[in-house]
Amino acid sequence: MFSLRSYLNLLSHHRQILGMGVVLTMASSFGQTYFIGVIGPHIQASLFLSHTEWGTIYMAGTLLSALILPWTGAQIDRFSLTRCTLPTLLLLVLACAVMATATSSLMLLAAIFLLRHSGQGLMNHIAITTVARRFHAERGRAIAITTLGMVLGEAVLPVIAVGTLTIVGWRGTYASAAILLTIVVFPIVVWLLQSVVKIPVSDTLSTPIADTATASKATLPGWTRRQVLRDVTFYLLLPGVLAPAIIVTAMFFHHLNLADAKGWSHTWITGNYIFYAVTAVATTLVAGPLIDRLGAVRLTPFMLVPLAAALMMAALFNAPWVATAYLILAGVSSGISQLSVAALWPELYGVAHLGAVRSLAAALSVFGSALGPPIVGALMDQGFTMEYIYTLFALYCFVGTALIVGALRYRRSTLQEPVSYTHLTLPTSDLV
């Protein structure tokens, strides 16, 4: 169960690697939908884009990111942590600069692609893959701490963006992001990396399979990406696992439109993001020890239930308090899903090729996130109400939950192992 002492103890012993994870996931916020979605209506107005046009550009940029993410994400299995992290951070700076100067649909497409690939895709992937591979017995809590960076970003940055939009506009907002990443985040990451690369793998990796004294040369079981692609369980899991990416992305992308439909102010809906974030943090901290104790396989089937309840509440009621309750329930679902899905892949498929496996899952998640906004935008342009759209999303959550339960039951019944289940050498390049 939840124990603050266990988290504090984990932080005291592994503050460098966990601190780096938090910084990277928080920096990813500039490429996440909850940040871009706040700025989106201003971009639309400035460049004279319809809901469908803006959604299509967003989808195209996100899909381009998804197409190359299986390759770029897999590089963490080949190259050092430093060689993966610093270029990705510089790419995010470039992305913010391109967004700040975009004057056409083509430049906007390039900016969205760079933001989604470096921010949403690689920054989170590098942070979570590294932590998931470096921790075993305390993996749930370690990932929980790492994902707090994104939750903090969800709580703080959209509210800040609403303020900066009124002062410096949407271009100035992204120019400020580029400056912040350059003069604040980059030096912090460099400093943390210098400490992390000096930490022996045996200080974090604890597993009954390998001798911790020689963990840098550990022989750990793990599925290859090709083996995963032949696994029926993987495909049965996908619709449910991808549901948060599809639905939550669409929600945050169109939150200002939801506010307009409900008669809420833009400040009210974005101000309530703090409740979403606080709930997500609390849920994440509780879910971490549960995963360490019970496993992600047992927790994952519950992740979409609060989201379905949130969507139905937003569909049925219009009172201002609904925004708070709706975002609290969504935060519960986010806290469970971010952590349980991150821990699910190493539980099911091992860590030897975790970079390749997670990059595949991340690419599909990015692909899913690309679908939500244009679907909602197209439905809105066709005259469908937000209530109707949210009801459809709730039904999808129920279907996704049923498929997750079925997939995991199928996995237990078949006790599937990879075709050539051997003790594969754990790459050390991503750990230093």
Contacts in CASP RR format, 6 or more apart in sequence:
PFRMAT RR
TARGET T0000
AUTHOR 0000-0000-0000
METHOD contacts of the structure
MODEL  1
MFSLRSYLNLLSHHRQILGMGVVLTMASSFGQTYFIGVIGPHIQASLFLS
HTEWGTIYMAGTLLSALILPWTGAQIDRFSLTRCTLPTLLLLVLACAVMA
TATSSLMLLAAIFLLRHSGQGLMNHIAITTVARRFHAERGRAIAITTLGM
VLGEAVLPVIAVGTLTIVGWRGTYASAAILLTIVVFPIVVWLLQSVVKIP
VSDTLSTPIADTATASKATLPGWTRRQVLRDVTFYLLLPGVLAPAIIVTA
MFFHHLNLADAKGWSHTWITGNYIFYAVTAVATTLVAGPLIDRLGAVRLT
PFMLVPLAAALMMAALFNAPWVATAYLILAGVSSGISQLSVAALWPELYG
VAHLGAVRSLAAALSVFGSALGPPIVGALMDQGFTMEYIYTLFALYCFVG
TALIVGALRYRRSTLQEPVSYTHLTLPTSDLV
1 286 0 8 1.000
1 289 0 8 1.000
1 290 0 8 1.000
1 293 0 8 1.000
2 285 0 8 1.000
2 286 0 8 1.000
2 289 0 8 1.000
3 289 0 8 1.000
6 141 0 8 1.000
6 289 0 8 1.000
7 141 0 8 1.000
7 144 0 8 1.000
7 145 0 8 1.000
7 285 0 8 1.000
10 18 0 8 1.000
10 138 0 8 1.000
10 141 0 8 1.000
10 142 0 8 1.000
10 145 0 8 1.000
11 18 0 8 1.000
11 145 0 8 1.000
13 203 0 8 1.000
14 135 0 8 1.000
14 142 0 8 1.000
14 199 0 8 1.000
14 203 0 8 1.000
14 204 0 8 1.000
16 192 0 8 1.000
16 195 0 8 1.000
16 196 0 8 1.000
16 199 0 8 1.000
17 130 0 8 1.000
17 131 0 8 1.000
17 134 0 8 1.000
17 196 0 8 1.000
17 199 0 8 1.000
17 204 0 8 1.000
18 131 0 8 1.000
18 142 0 8 1.000
18 145 0 8 1.000
18 146 0 8 1.000
19 145 0 8 1.000
19 192 0 8 1.000
20 127 0 8 1.000
20 189 0 8 1.000
20 192 0 8 1.000
20 193 0 8 1.000
20 196 0 8 1.000
21 127 0 8 1.000
21 130 0 8 1.000
21 131 0 8 1.000
21 146 0 8 1.000
21 149 0 8 1.000
22 145 0 8 1.000
22 146 0 8 1.000
22 148 0 8 1.000
22 149 0 8 1.000
22 152 0 8 1.000
23 149 0 8 1.000
23 185 0 8 1.000
23 188 0 8 1.000
23 189 0 8 1.000
23 192 0 8 1.000
24 85 0 8 1.000
24 123 0 8 1.000
24 124 0 8 1.000
24 126 0 8 1.000
24 127 0 8 1.000
24 189 0 8 1.000
25 123 0 8 1.000
25 124 0 8 1.000
25 127 0 8 1.000
25 128 0 8 1.000
25 146 0 8 1.000
25 147 0 8 1.000
25 148 0 8 1.000
25 149 0 8 1.000
25 150 0 8 1.000
26 149 0 8 1.000
26 150 0 8 1.000
26 152 0 8 1.000
26 153 0 8 1.000
27 89 0 8 1.000
27 92 0 8 1.000
27 119 0 8 1.000
27 123 0 8 1.000
27 181 0 8 1.000
27 185 0 8 1.000
27 189 0 8 1.000
28 92 0 8 1.000
28 119 0 8 1.000
28 120 0 8 1.000
28 121 0 8 1.000
28 123 0 8 1.000
28 124 0 8 1.000
28 127 0 8 1.000
28 150 0 8 1.000
29 35 0 8 1.000
29 150 0 8 1.000
29 153 0 8 1.000
29 154 0 8 1.000
29 157 0 8 1.000
30 92 0 8 1.000
30 95 0 8 1.000
30 96 0 8 1.000
30 115 0 8 1.000
30 119 0 8 1.000
30 157 0 8 1.000
30 174 0 8 1.000
30 177 0 8 1.000
30 181 0 8 1.000
31 92 0 8 1.000
31 95 0 8 1.000
31 115 0 8 1.000
31 116 0 8 1.000
31 118 0 8 1.000
31 119 0 8 1.000
31 120 0 8 1.000
32 119 0 8 1.000
32 120 0 8 1.000
32 150 0 8 1.000
32 154 0 8 1.000
33 120 0 8 1.000
33 248 0 8 1.000
33 249 0 8 1.000
33 252 0 8 1.000
33 253 0 8 1.000
33 369 0 8 1.000
33 373 0 8 1.000
34 153 0 8 1.000
34 154 0 8 1.000
34 157 0 8 1.000
34 158 0 8 1.000
34 252 0 8 1.000
34 273 0 8 1.000
35 153 0 8 1.000
35 157 0 8 1.000
35 158 0 8 1.000
35 161 0 8 1.000
36 58 0 8 1.000
36 112 0 8 1.000
36 115 0 8 1.000
36 253 0 8 1.000
37 252 0 8 1.000
37 253 0 8 1.000
37 254 0 8 1.000
37 255 0 8 1.000
37 256 0 8 1.000
38 158 0 8 1.000
38 161 0 8 1.000
38 162 0 8 1.000
38 165 0 8 1.000
38 255 0 8 1.000
38 256 0 8 1.000
38 270 0 8 1.000
39 161 0 8 1.000
39 165 0 8 1.000
39 170 0 8 1.000
39 173 0 8 1.000
39 174 0 8 1.000
40 54 0 8 1.000
40 170 0 8 1.000
40 253 0 8 1.000
41 256 0 8 1.000
42 165 0 8 1.000
42 169 0 8 1.000
42 170 0 8 1.000
43 49 0 8 1.000
43 54 0 8 1.000
43 102 0 8 1.000
43 108 0 8 1.000
43 170 0 8 1.000
44 50 0 8 1.000
44 51 0 8 1.000
44 54 0 8 1.000
46 170 0 8 1.000
47 102 0 8 1.000
47 103 0 8 1.000
47 104 0 8 1.000
47 105 0 8 1.000
47 108 0 8 1.000
49 57 0 8 1.000
49 105 0 8 1.000
50 381 0 8 1.000
51 257 0 8 1.000
51 377 0 8 1.000
51 378 0 8 1.000
51 380 0 8 1.000
51 381 0 8 1.000
52 374 0 8 1.000
52 377 0 8 1.000
52 378 0 8 1.000
52 381 0 8 1.000
53 105 0 8 1.000
55 253 0 8 1.000
55 373 0 8 1.000
55 374 0 8 1.000
55 377 0 8 1.000
56 374 0 8 1.000
57 105 0 8 1.000
57 108 0 8 1.000
57 109 0 8 1.000
57 112 0 8 1.000
58 112 0 8 1.000
58 253 0 8 1.000
58 370 0 8 1.000
58 373 0 8 1.000
58 374 0 8 1.000
59 370 0 8 1.000
59 371 0 8 1.000
59 372 0 8 1.000
59 373 0 8 1.000
59 374 0 8 1.000
60 109 0 8 1.000
60 112 0 8 1.000
60 113 0 8 1.000
60 370 0 8 1.000
61 109 0 8 1.000
61 112 0 8 1.000
61 113 0 8 1.000
61 116 0 8 1.000
61 370 0 8 1.000
62 112 0 8 1.000
62 113 0 8 1.000
62 116 0 8 1.000
62 120 0 8 1.000
62 366 0 8 1.000
62 367 0 8 1.000
62 369 0 8 1.000
62 370 0 8 1.000
63 367 0 8 1.000
63 370 0 8 1.000
64 113 0 8 1.000
64 117 0 8 1.000
65 113 0 8 1.000
65 116 0 8 1.000
65 117 0 8 1.000
65 120 0 8 1.000
65 121 0 8 1.000
65 366 0 8 1.000
66 363 0 8 1.000
66 364 0 8 1.000
66 366 0 8 1.000
66 367 0 8 1.000
66 368 0 8 1.000
66 370 0 8 1.000
67 363 0 8 1.000
68 117 0 8 1.000
69 117 0 8 1.000
69 121 0 8 1.000
69 122 0 8 1.000
69 125 0 8 1.000
69 359 0 8 1.000
69 362 0 8 1.000
69 363 0 8 1.000
69 366 0 8 1.000
70 225 0 8 1.000
70 356 0 8 1.000
70 359 0 8 1.000
70 360 0 8 1.000
70 363 0 8 1.000
71 359 0 8 1.000
72 117 0 8 1.000
72 122 0 8 1.000
72 359 0 8 1.000
73 122 0 8 1.000
73 125 0 8 1.000
73 355 0 8 1.000
73 356 0 8 1.000
73 358 0 8 1.000
73 359 0 8 1.000
73 362 0 8 1.000
74 225 0 8 1.000
74 355 0 8 1.000
74 356 0 8 1.000
74 359 0 8 1.000
75 84 0 8 1.000
76 84 0 8 1.000
76 125 0 8 1.000
76 126 0 8 1.000
76 129 0 8 1.000
76 130 0 8 1.000
76 355 0 8 1.000
76 359 0 8 1.000
76 430 0 8 1.000
77 353 0 8 1.000
77 354 0 8 1.000
77 355 0 8 1.000
77 356 0 8 1.000
77 427 0 8 1.000
77 429 0 8 1.000
77 430 0 8 1.000
78 427 0 8 1.000
78 429 0 8 1.000
78 430 0 8 1.000
79 429 0 8 1.000
79 430 0 8 1.000
80 197 0 8 1.000
80 429 0 8 1.000
80 430 0 8 1.000
80 432 0 8 1.000
81 126 0 8 1.000
81 130 0 8 1.000
81 193 0 8 1.000
81 196 0 8 1.000
81 197 0 8 1.000
81 430 0 8 1.000
81 431 0 8 1.000
81 432 0 8 1.000
82 193 0 8 1.000
82 197 0 8 1.000
84 122 0 8 1.000
84 126 0 8 1.000
84 430 0 8 1.000
85 126 0 8 1.000
85 189 0 8 1.000
85 193 0 8 1.000
86 186 0 8 1.000
86 189 0 8 1.000
86 190 0 8 1.000
86 193 0 8 1.000
88 118 0 8 1.000
88 119 0 8 1.000
88 122 0 8 1.000
88 123 0 8 1.000
88 126 0 8 1.000
89 118 0 8 1.000
89 123 0 8 1.000
89 181 0 8 1.000
89 185 0 8 1.000
89 186 0 8 1.000
89 189 0 8 1.000
90 186 0 8 1.000
91 114 0 8 1.000
91 117 0 8 1.000
91 118 0 8 1.000
91 122 0 8 1.000
92 114 0 8 1.000
92 115 0 8 1.000
92 118 0 8 1.000
92 119 0 8 1.000
92 123 0 8 1.000
92 181 0 8 1.000
93 178 0 8 1.000
93 181 0 8 1.000
93 182 0 8 1.000
93 186 0 8 1.000
94 114 0 8 1.000
94 118 0 8 1.000
95 111 0 8 1.000
95 114 0 8 1.000
95 115 0 8 1.000
95 117 0 8 1.000
95 118 0 8 1.000
95 119 0 8 1.000
96 115 0 8 1.000
96 174 0 8 1.000
96 175 0 8 1.000
96 177 0 8 1.000
96 178 0 8 1.000
96 181 0 8 1.000
97 174 0 8 1.000
97 175 0 8 1.000
97 178 0 8 1.000
98 107 0 8 1.000
98 110 0 8 1.000
98 111 0 8 1.000
98 114 0 8 1.000
99 108 0 8 1.000
99 111 0 8 1.000
99 112 0 8 1.000
99 114 0 8 1.000
99 115 0 8 1.000
99 174 0 8 1.000
100 171 0 8 1.000
100 172 0 8 1.000
100 173 0 8 1.000
100 174 0 8 1.000
100 175 0 8 1.000
100 178 0 8 1.000
101 107 0 8 1.000
101 171 0 8 1.000
102 108 0 8 1.000
102 110 0 8 1.000
102 111 0 8 1.000
116 366 0 8 1.000
116 369 0 8 1.000
120 366 0 8 1.000
120 369 0 8 1.000
121 362 0 8 1.000
121 366 0 8 1.000
124 150 0 8 1.000
124 362 0 8 1.000
125 355 0 8 1.000
125 358 0 8 1.000
125 359 0 8 1.000
125 362 0 8 1.000
127 146 0 8 1.000
128 143 0 8 1.000
128 146 0 8 1.000
128 147 0 8 1.000
128 342 0 8 1.000
128 358 0 8 1.000
129 354 0 8 1.000
129 355 0 8 1.000
129 358 0 8 1.000
129 430 0 8 1.000
130 430 0 8 1.000
130 431 0 8 1.000
131 139 0 8 1.000
131 142 0 8 1.000
131 143 0 8 1.000
131 146 0 8 1.000
132 139 0 8 1.000
132 142 0 8 1.000
132 143 0 8 1.000
132 342 0 8 1.000
132 343 0 8 1.000
132 345 0 8 1.000
132 346 0 8 1.000
132 351 0 8 1.000
132 354 0 8 1.000
132 358 0 8 1.000
133 205 0 8 1.000
133 346 0 8 1.000
133 351 0 8 1.000
133 354 0 8 1.000
133 355 0 8 1.000
133 426 0 8 1.000
133 430 0 8 1.000
133 431 0 8 1.000
134 142 0 8 1.000
134 201 0 8 1.000
134 204 0 8 1.000
134 205 0 8 1.000
134 431 0 8 1.000
135 142 0 8 1.000
135 143 0 8 1.000
135 204 0 8 1.000
135 205 0 8 1.000
135 206 0 8 1.000
136 205 0 8 1.000
136 206 0 8 1.000
136 207 0 8 1.000
137 206 0 8 1.000
137 207 0 8 1.000
137 292 0 8 1.000
138 206 0 8 1.000
138 292 0 8 1.000
139 291 0 8 1.000
139 292 0 8 1.000
139 343 0 8 1.000
139 346 0 8 1.000
140 287 0 8 1.000
140 288 0 8 1.000
140 289 0 8 1.000
140 291 0 8 1.000
140 292 0 8 1.000
140 296 0 8 1.000
140 339 0 8 1.000
140 343 0 8 1.000
141 288 0 8 1.000
141 289 0 8 1.000
141 292 0 8 1.000
143 288 0 8 1.000
143 291 0 8 1.000
143 339 0 8 1.000
143 342 0 8 1.000
143 343 0 8 1.000
144 284 0 8 1.000
144 285 0 8 1.000
144 287 0 8 1.000
144 288 0 8 1.000
144 339 0 8 1.000
147 284 0 8 1.000
147 335 0 8 1.000
147 338 0 8 1.000
147 339 0 8 1.000
147 342 0 8 1.000
148 281 0 8 1.000
148 284 0 8 1.000
150 338 0 8 1.000
151 277 0 8 1.000
151 280 0 8 1.000
151 281 0 8 1.000
151 284 0 8 1.000
151 334 0 8 1.000
151 335 0 8 1.000
152 277 0 8 1.000
152 281 0 8 1.000
153 277 0 8 1.000
154 273 0 8 1.000
154 276 0 8 1.000
154 277 0 8 1.000
154 280 0 8 1.000
155 273 0 8 1.000
155 274 0 8 1.000
155 276 0 8 1.000
155 277 0 8 1.000
155 278 0 8 1.000
156 277 0 8 1.000
158 270 0 8 1.000
158 271 0 8 1.000
158 273 0 8 1.000
159 270 0 8 1.000
159 271 0 8 1.000
159 273 0 8 1.000
159 274 0 8 1.000
161 173 0 8 1.000
162 266 0 8 1.000
162 267 0 8 1.000
162 270 0 8 1.000
162 271 0 8 1.000
164 172 0 8 1.000
164 173 0 8 1.000
164 176 0 8 1.000
165 173 0 8 1.000
168 175 0 8 1.000
168 176 0 8 1.000
197 432 0 8 1.000
200 215 0 8 1.000
200 216 0 8 1.000
201 215 0 8 1.000
201 216 0 8 1.000
201 218 0 8 1.000
201 428 0 8 1.000
201 431 0 8 1.000
202 212 0 8 1.000
202 213 0 8 1.000
202 214 0 8 1.000
202 215 0 8 1.000
202 216 0 8 1.000
205 212 0 8 1.000
205 215 0 8 1.000
205 218 0 8 1.000
206 212 0 8 1.000
207 215 0 8 1.000
207 218 0 8 1.000
207 220 0 8 1.000
209 218 0 8 1.000
209 219 0 8 1.000
209 220 0 8 1.000
209 221 0 8 1.000
209 423 0 8 1.000
210 218 0 8 1.000
210 219 0 8 1.000
210 220 0 8 1.000
210 426 0 8 1.000
211 218 0 8 1.000
215 426 0 8 1.000
216 428 0 8 1.000
216 431 0 8 1.000
217 425 0 8 1.000
217 426 0 8 1.000
217 428 0 8 1.000
218 425 0 8 1.000
218 426 0 8 1.000
219 423 0 8 1.000
219 424 0 8 1.000
219 425 0 8 1.000
219 426 0 8 1.000
220 350 0 8 1.000
220 351 0 8 1.000
220 352 0 8 1.000
220 423 0 8 1.000
220 424 0 8 1.000
220 426 0 8 1.000
221 350 0 8 1.000
221 352 0 8 1.000
221 421 0 8 1.000
221 422 0 8 1.000
221 423 0 8 1.000
221 424 0 8 1.000
222 349 0 8 1.000
222 350 0 8 1.000
222 351 0 8 1.000
222 352 0 8 1.000
222 353 0 8 1.000
222 418 0 8 1.000
222 421 0 8 1.000
222 424 0 8 1.000
223 231 0 8 1.000
223 348 0 8 1.000
223 349 0 8 1.000
223 350 0 8 1.000
223 353 0 8 1.000
223 357 0 8 1.000
223 418 0 8 1.000
224 353 0 8 1.000
224 356 0 8 1.000
224 418 0 8 1.000
225 353 0 8 1.000
225 356 0 8 1.000
225 357 0 8 1.000
225 360 0 8 1.000
227 349 0 8 1.000
227 418 0 8 1.000
227 419 0 8 1.000
227 420 0 8 1.000
228 234 0 8 1.000
228 349 0 8 1.000
228 357 0 8 1.000
228 360 0 8 1.000
229 360 0 8 1.000
230 419 0 8 1.000
231 416 0 8 1.000
232 410 0 8 1.000
232 416 0 8 1.000
233 348 0 8 1.000
233 407 0 8 1.000
233 408 0 8 1.000
233 410 0 8 1.000
233 411 0 8 1.000
233 416 0 8 1.000
236 403 0 8 1.000
236 404 0 8 1.000
236 406 0 8 1.000
236 407 0 8 1.000
236 410 0 8 1.000
237 344 0 8 1.000
237 403 0 8 1.000
237 404 0 8 1.000
237 407 0 8 1.000
237 408 0 8 1.000
238 364 0 8 1.000
239 399 0 8 1.000
239 400 0 8 1.000
239 403 0 8 1.000
240 304 0 8 1.000
240 399 0 8 1.000
240 400 0 8 1.000
240 401 0 8 1.000
240 403 0 8 1.000
240 404 0 8 1.000
241 300 0 8 1.000
241 341 0 8 1.000
241 344 0 8 1.000
241 361 0 8 1.000
241 365 0 8 1.000
241 404 0 8 1.000
242 364 0 8 1.000
242 365 0 8 1.000
242 367 0 8 1.000
242 368 0 8 1.000
243 304 0 8 1.000
243 307 0 8 1.000
243 396 0 8 1.000
243 397 0 8 1.000
243 400 0 8 1.000
244 303 0 8 1.000
244 304 0 8 1.000
244 307 0 8 1.000
244 333 0 8 1.000
244 334 0 8 1.000
244 337 0 8 1.000
244 338 0 8 1.000
244 341 0 8 1.000
245 365 0 8 1.000
245 366 0 8 1.000
245 368 0 8 1.000
245 369 0 8 1.000
246 368 0 8 1.000
246 369 0 8 1.000
246 371 0 8 1.000
246 372 0 8 1.000
246 396 0 8 1.000
247 307 0 8 1.000
247 311 0 8 1.000
247 372 0 8 1.000
247 393 0 8 1.000
247 396 0 8 1.000
247 397 0 8 1.000
248 307 0 8 1.000
248 330 0 8 1.000
248 333 0 8 1.000
248 334 0 8 1.000
249 368 0 8 1.000
249 369 0 8 1.000
249 372 0 8 1.000
249 373 0 8 1.000
250 372 0 8 1.000
250 373 0 8 1.000
250 375 0 8 1.000
250 376 0 8 1.000
250 393 0 8 1.000
251 258 0 8 1.000
251 330 0 8 1.000
251 393 0 8 1.000
253 372 0 8 1.000
253 373 0 8 1.000
253 376 0 8 1.000
254 373 0 8 1.000
254 376 0 8 1.000
254 377 0 8 1.000
254 380 0 8 1.000
254 386 0 8 1.000
255 269 0 8 1.000
255 270 0 8 1.000
256 266 0 8 1.000
256 269 0 8 1.000
257 380 0 8 1.000
257 386 0 8 1.000
258 264 0 8 1.000
258 269 0 8 1.000
258 314 0 8 1.000
258 386 0 8 1.000
259 265 0 8 1.000
259 266 0 8 1.000
259 268 0 8 1.000
259 269 0 8 1.000
259 323 0 8 1.000
261 385 0 8 1.000
261 386 0 8 1.000
261 387 0 8 1.000
262 314 0 8 1.000
262 318 0 8 1.000
262 322 0 8 1.000
262 323 0 8 1.000
262 386 0 8 1.000
263 318 0 8 1.000
264 320 0 8 1.000
264 323 0 8 1.000
268 320 0 8 1.000
268 323 0 8 1.000
269 323 0 8 1.000
272 323 0 8 1.000
272 324 0 8 1.000
272 327 0 8 1.000
273 327 0 8 1.000
275 324 0 8 1.000
275 327 0 8 1.000
275 328 0 8 1.000
276 327 0 8 1.000
276 328 0 8 1.000
276 330 0 8 1.000
276 331 0 8 1.000
276 334 0 8 1.000
277 331 0 8 1.000
279 327 0 8 1.000
279 328 0 8 1.000
279 329 0 8 1.000
279 331 0 8 1.000
279 332 0 8 1.000
279 335 0 8 1.000
280 331 0 8 1.000
280 332 0 8 1.000
280 334 0 8 1.000
280 335 0 8 1.000
280 338 0 8 1.000
281 335 0 8 1.000
283 331 0 8 1.000
283 332 0 8 1.000
283 334 0 8 1.000
283 335 0 8 1.000
283 336 0 8 1.000
284 335 0 8 1.000
284 338 0 8 1.000
284 339 0 8 1.000
287 299 0 8 1.000
287 335 0 8 1.000
287 336 0 8 1.000
287 339 0 8 1.000
287 340 0 8 1.000
288 339 0 8 1.000
290 299 0 8 1.000
291 299 0 8 1.000
291 339 0 8 1.000
291 340 0 8 1.000
291 343 0 8 1.000
295 343 0 8 1.000
295 347 0 8 1.000
296 339 0 8 1.000
296 340 0 8 1.000
296 341 0 8 1.000
296 343 0 8 1.000
296 344 0 8 1.000
296 347 0 8 1.000
297 344 0 8 1.000
297 347 0 8 1.000
297 348 0 8 1.000
297 408 0 8 1.000
297 411 0 8 1.000
299 336 0 8 1.000
299 340 0 8 1.000
300 337 0 8 1.000
300 340 0 8 1.000
300 341 0 8 1.000
300 344 0 8 1.000
300 404 0 8 1.000
300 408 0 8 1.000
301 401 0 8 1.000
301 404 0 8 1.000
301 405 0 8 1.000
301 408 0 8 1.000
302 336 0 8 1.000
303 333 0 8 1.000
303 336 0 8 1.000
303 337 0 8 1.000
303 340 0 8 1.000
303 341 0 8 1.000
303 404 0 8 1.000
304 333 0 8 1.000
304 337 0 8 1.000
304 397 0 8 1.000
304 398 0 8 1.000
304 400 0 8 1.000
304 401 0 8 1.000
304 404 0 8 1.000
305 333 0 8 1.000
305 397 0 8 1.000
305 401 0 8 1.000
306 329 0 8 1.000
306 330 0 8 1.000
306 331 0 8 1.000
306 332 0 8 1.000
306 333 0 8 1.000
306 336 0 8 1.000
307 329 0 8 1.000
307 330 0 8 1.000
307 333 0 8 1.000
307 334 0 8 1.000
307 337 0 8 1.000
307 397 0 8 1.000
308 394 0 8 1.000
308 397 0 8 1.000
308 398 0 8 1.000
308 401 0 8 1.000
309 329 0 8 1.000
310 325 0 8 1.000
310 326 0 8 1.000
310 327 0 8 1.000
310 328 0 8 1.000
310 329 0 8 1.000
310 330 0 8 1.000
310 331 0 8 1.000
310 333 0 8 1.000
311 326 0 8 1.000
311 390 0 8 1.000
311 391 0 8 1.000
311 393 0 8 1.000
311 394 0 8 1.000
311 397 0 8 1.000
312 390 0 8 1.000
312 391 0 8 1.000
312 394 0 8 1.000
313 322 0 8 1.000
313 325 0 8 1.000
313 326 0 8 1.000
313 329 0 8 1.000
314 322 0 8 1.000
314 326 0 8 1.000
314 386 0 8 1.000
314 387 0 8 1.000
314 390 0 8 1.000
315 386 0 8 1.000
315 387 0 8 1.000
315 388 0 8 1.000
315 390 0 8 1.000
315 391 0 8 1.000
315 394 0 8 1.000
316 387 0 8 1.000
341 361 0 8 1.000
345 354 0 8 1.000
345 357 0 8 1.000
345 358 0 8 1.000
345 361 0 8 1.000
346 354 0 8 1.000
348 411 0 8 1.000
349 357 0 8 1.000
350 357 0 8 1.000
351 426 0 8 1.000
352 424 0 8 1.000
352 425 0 8 1.000
352 426 0 8 1.000
352 427 0 8 1.000
353 424 0 8 1.000
355 430 0 8 1.000
376 389 0 8 1.000
379 388 0 8 1.000
379 389 0 8 1.000
380 386 0 8 1.000
380 389 0 8 1.000
END
